[in-house]
Amino acid sequence: MQLSPAHHDERLTAPRAWWGISVLLGLACALMMLPLGTLPLLAGLVGGTALAGLLVSSYGSARVRVVNGALAAGDARIPVSALGEPEVLDAEEARAWRTYKADSRAFMVMRSYVPTAVRVEVTDPADPTPYVYLSSREPEALAAALRAAKEQAATA
């Protein structure tokens, strides 16, 4: 199935190292249960690893999508007609917009382990949000999808 150029779907998953850390946390839980016996040790290993894995999975489940003329990022759904021109940010510029250039009113789907991002002005005069900051491993594809969706909305 061929996706239209106005479609983009990306999941901002946690890095592999975080999954290794969740296994190490499970081992730490198992070692804490060692004085209580073998069964509590196994319960600590399974329970600690499962809980840490659940936390890593939930943090890494953020999605950035452009579909049906809207940008769906995290919990927000914004029609592309309310957005300006997307700006692709390289690693250095993305770090600047995450830190000293950031506006506290902005909507951000930010993951520090994703070095690149896209910043899009919000042009809706009724919305106090100045811009949307979206971490993305494929910022050019996201910007192209936003532009294509905006063109499709304008011609429809």
Order of alpha helices (4+ residues) and beta strands (2+ residues): beta-alpha-alpha-beta-beta-beta-beta-alpha-beta-beta-beta-alpha
